[in-house]
Structure formats: C-alpha cells, structure tokens
Amino acid sequence: MAVAKYECIVNQIKHSIMSGALLPGDKIPSEMEICSAYQVSRSSARSAISALAAQGLVETKKGKGSFVRAQYEPSPTFSLREISRIDLFEFRRILETESAGLAAQRADDQAIAQMRELAIAMQKSSDMADIALYDAKFHLAIAKACRNTAILQIFKLLQDSFSKMFYQNVCILGSEGYIYHLKIVSAIEVRNSDLAREYMREHLDNTIEKTNMINYKIL
C-alpha cells in the first residue's frame, strides 16, 4: 500500500530535525509552504504538522507558526517488527473496549461534545488523511476521557503505530467508522458502560473483518 503523502512530509521534516538541519527553535515550513514544496493539498500539509506535533517534534504557536521543540526528547516506542496487524488489533480490543466502558462512567460534557464533533467531522470529510486524523483523535479522546493515566500513557506510546493503522483502514473503509463512533458516543453520553463496550468491540471486530486482506506488519 502506498505511503500517505502527509507521512512522506513528516518523514522528511523529521529527518531534517534529527540530522540537525533544523535546530530547536527553528520554524518549520508553513502549511502553504509545504503545499508549494511538496505539491500537496492543505489538508495533507495540516495532517503532517499535526503528526509532527503529536510525536513531540514541534509545537505550534498561534499566529506565529510551528517550531522545533526546544527540548525535544523522542517519544518511547515499542519495537513493532514482530507485531502483526492482528496482534495490534487484539491489543486494541482489550485496551479500547474497557476504555469505552470507563469513559461512559467518567467523561464530562466537554469530552463527549468533542467526541461527537470528531465523529461528525470524520463523516463529512472526503480526504483520506483527514479521515484518518479524525479517527485517531476520536480514539485518543476516549483514552483521555477515561481519566486513567496508565491507559492514556500506553495509548500515546502506541499512537504513531495506531495512526498508521487508522490510515490503512480508511483507505479501505473510507469514513464508515463514524457510524460506530456516533453509537459509542451515544452510549457514553447516557452513561451505559456495557453498551459502550459492546459498540467498541463491534467497531473493532468489524474493522478487523473488513481489512483482513492487509496482513503485513506495522513498521
């Protein structure tokens, strides 16, 4: 499967940072500059900057742009060379099913509203990079809503790998995952932990079934 355009941009900017071509405090190219340099859409440029920020490489200052973090420390990552998609999916089923149940007990109104906004944004989007980004943000929002530090830290530890998986999935499924996202939000909103778990389990099982032709490893 072809690498997403935004991932190519992320890899090149990351290489510039790691090699010292871009130093702490340096401004990285703006969305418009990335569009011009790489011949991509603004959504791909925006996704690339968001991914760099999620990895702790850059920070965005409102009205000024995005800059290499002054004290960048690489996020810890698992070695995924021996972990297959199905292994990662099974781990997600364990982690996220219970997370949905906890979120139903602990999510505040603001968190629930954010989840619904992300599900609707996913529904309305037609750009694969944006759909994958909204998908990733939705699942991260549930992890945050659990108010459990261990769950959130583990999710962040695997966030890069999850993001690659989400992009692979939406290349096959498009935005259809939003249907389950809205169901999960509805269950969380009425504080029904059992139903939230059930919908999350169905969501992941449905995704596994429909993307089972992708059998290569997440690298």
C-alpha positions as CSV (number, residue, x, y, z in Angstrom):
1,M,0.0,0.0,0.0
2,A,1.3,3.4,-0.9
3,V,2.6,5.7,1.9
4,A,0.3,8.6,2.6
5,K,1.5,12.0,1.3
6,Y,1.5,13.5,4.7
7,E,3.7,10.7,6.0
8,C,6.3,11.4,3.4
9,I,6.3,15.1,4.6
10,V,6.6,14.0,8.2
11,N,9.5,11.7,7.5
12,Q,11.4,14.4,5.6
13,I,10.9,17.1,8.2
14,K,11.7,14.6,11.0
15,H,14.9,13.7,9.2
16,S,15.8,17.4,9.0
17,I,15.3,17.7,12.7
18,M,17.2,14.6,13.7
19,S,20.1,15.5,11.4
20,G,20.4,19.0,12.8
21,A,19.4,20.7,9.6
22,L,16.5,22.1,11.7
23,L,17.5,23.2,15.2
24,P,15.5,23.6,18.4
25,G,13.5,26.9,18.0
26,D,13.7,26.9,14.2
27,K,10.4,27.5,12.4
28,I,9.3,24.7,10.1
29,P,7.6,25.4,6.8
30,S,4.0,26.8,7.0
31,E,1.1,24.9,5.5
32,M,1.2,27.0,2.4
33,E,5.0,26.5,2.0
34,I,4.6,22.7,2.5
35,C,1.8,22.7,-0.2
36,S,4.1,24.5,-2.6
37,A,7.2,22.5,-1.9
38,Y,5.6,19.1,-1.9
39,Q,2.7,19.7,-4.3
40,V,0.1,18.5,-1.8
41,S,-3.3,19.8,-0.5
42,R,-3.6,21.9,2.6
43,S,-5.3,19.0,4.4
44,S,-2.2,16.9,3.8
45,A,0.0,19.7,5.0
46,R,-2.1,20.2,8.1
47,S,-2.1,16.5,8.8
48,A,1.7,16.4,8.6
49,I,2.1,19.3,11.0
50,S,-0.4,17.7,13.4
51,A,1.5,14.4,13.2
52,L,4.8,16.1,14.0
53,A,3.2,17.8,17.0
54,A,1.7,14.5,18.2
55,Q,5.2,13.0,18.1
56,G,6.6,15.8,20.2
57,L,8.8,17.1,17.5
58,V,7.3,20.6,17.0
59,E,5.0,23.0,18.8
60,T,2.6,25.4,17.2
61,K,2.3,28.9,18.4
62,K,-1.0,30.7,17.4
63,G,-0.4,33.3,14.8
64,K,3.3,32.6,14.6
65,G,3.7,29.1,13.1
66,S,5.2,25.8,14.2
67,F,8.7,25.4,15.7
68,V,11.1,22.6,16.5
69,R,10.7,21.9,20.2
70,A,13.4,23.4,22.3
71,Q,13.9,20.3,24.4
72,Y,12.9,17.5,22.1
73,E,13.0,14.0,23.5
74,P,11.9,11.2,21.2
75,S,8.7,9.5,22.4
76,P,9.4,6.0,23.6
77,T,8.2,3.4,21.1
78,F,7.8,-0.3,21.1
79,S,9.7,-2.4,18.5
80,L,6.9,-3.4,16.2
81,R,8.9,-5.5,13.8
82,E,7.4,-8.7,15.2
83,I,3.9,-7.4,15.8
84,S,1.3,-8.1,13.2
85,R,-1.8,-6.1,12.5
86,I,-4.0,-8.8,14.1
87,D,-1.8,-8.7,17.2
88,L,-2.2,-4.9,17.5
89,F,-5.9,-5.2,16.8
90,E,-6.3,-7.7,19.5
91,F,-4.5,-5.5,21.9
92,R,-6.7,-2.5,20.9
93,R,-9.7,-4.7,21.6
94,I,-8.5,-5.3,25.1
95,L,-7.5,-1.7,25.8
96,E,-10.2,0.3,24.0
97,T,-13.2,-1.9,24.9
98,E,-12.6,-1.3,28.6
99,S,-11.6,2.3,27.9
100,A,-15.0,2.9,26.3
101,G,-16.6,1.5,29.5
102,L,-14.6,3.7,31.7
103,A,-15.3,6.8,29.5
104,A,-19.0,6.1,30.0
105,Q,-18.5,6.5,33.7
106,R,-16.1,9.4,33.7
107,A,-16.3,11.6,30.6
108,D,-17.5,15.1,31.2
109,D,-19.8,17.1,28.8
110,Q,-16.9,18.8,27.1
111,A,-15.2,15.4,26.3
112,I,-18.5,14.0,25.0
113,A,-19.1,17.0,22.8
114,Q,-15.5,16.7,21.4
115,M,-16.0,13.0,20.6
116,R,-19.2,13.8,18.7
117,E,-17.6,16.7,16.8
118,L,-14.8,14.4,15.7
119,A,-17.2,11.7,14.6
120,I,-19.2,14.2,12.5
121,A,-16.0,15.7,11.0
122,M,-15.0,12.2,10.0
123,Q,-18.4,11.7,8.4
124,K,-18.2,14.9,6.4
125,S,-14.6,14.6,5.2
126,S,-13.6,13.1,1.9
127,D,-9.8,13.3,2.3
128,M,-8.3,10.1,3.5
129,A,-5.6,11.8,5.5
130,D,-8.2,13.9,7.3
131,I,-10.5,10.9,7.9
132,A,-7.6,9.0,9.5
133,L,-6.6,12.0,11.6
134,Y,-10.2,12.4,12.9
135,D,-10.3,8.7,13.5
136,A,-7.1,8.8,15.6
137,K,-8.2,11.8,17.5
138,F,-11.6,10.2,18.4
139,H,-9.9,7.1,19.9
140,L,-7.4,9.3,21.7
141,A,-10.3,11.4,23.1
142,I,-11.8,8.2,24.6
143,A,-8.5,7.4,26.2
144,K,-8.3,10.8,27.7
145,A,-12.0,10.6,28.9
146,C,-11.1,7.5,31.0
147,R,-9.1,9.8,33.4
148,N,-6.7,6.9,33.8
149,T,-3.0,7.9,33.5
150,A,-1.8,4.4,32.6
151,I,-4.3,4.0,29.8
152,L,-3.5,7.4,28.3
153,Q,0.2,6.9,28.5
154,I,0.0,3.5,26.8
155,F,-2.2,4.9,24.1
156,K,0.3,7.7,23.5
157,L,3.1,5.3,23.5
158,L,1.5,3.4,20.6
159,Q,0.0,6.5,18.9
160,D,2.3,6.5,15.9
161,S,1.5,2.8,15.2
162,F,-2.2,3.4,15.7
163,S,-2.2,6.3,13.3
164,K,-0.6,4.2,10.6
165,M,-3.2,1.5,11.2
166,F,-6.0,4.1,11.0
167,Y,-4.8,5.3,7.6
168,Q,-4.5,1.8,6.3
169,N,-8.1,1.1,7.5
170,V,-9.7,4.3,6.0
171,C,-8.0,3.6,2.6
172,I,-10.3,0.5,2.5
173,L,-13.3,1.6,4.6
174,G,-13.4,5.3,3.9
175,S,-15.3,7.2,6.6
176,E,-17.7,4.4,7.6
177,G,-16.2,4.1,11.0
178,Y,-18.0,7.3,12.0
179,I,-21.2,5.2,12.3
180,Y,-19.8,3.2,15.2
181,H,-18.2,6.4,16.6
182,L,-21.6,8.0,17.0
183,K,-23.0,4.9,18.6
184,I,-20.2,4.8,21.1
185,V,-20.6,8.5,21.9
186,S,-24.4,7.9,22.4
187,A,-23.7,5.1,24.9
188,I,-21.1,7.2,26.7
189,E,-23.5,10.1,26.9
190,V,-26.2,8.0,28.7
191,R,-23.5,6.5,31.0
192,N,-24.1,3.0,29.7
193,S,-20.8,1.3,30.2
194,D,-21.9,-2.1,28.9
195,L,-23.3,-0.7,25.7
196,A,-20.2,1.5,25.2
197,R,-18.0,-1.6,25.5
198,E,-20.3,-3.6,23.1
199,Y,-20.2,-0.9,20.4
200,M,-16.5,-0.5,20.7
201,R,-16.0,-4.3,20.4
202,E,-18.3,-4.4,17.4
203,H,-16.5,-1.5,15.8
204,L,-13.0,-3.1,16.1
205,D,-14.3,-6.6,15.1
206,N,-16.0,-5.1,12.0
207,T,-12.8,-3.3,11.1
208,I,-10.6,-6.4,11.5
209,E,-13.0,-8.4,9.3
210,K,-13.2,-5.9,6.5
211,T,-9.4,-5.2,6.5
212,N,-8.1,-8.7,6.9
213,M,-6.5,-8.6,3.5
214,I,-3.9,-6.3,5.0
215,N,-1.6,-8.9,6.6
216,Y,1.7,-7.1,6.6
217,K,3.3,-5.8,9.8
218,I,3.0,-2.3,11.1
219,L,6.5,-0.8,10.8
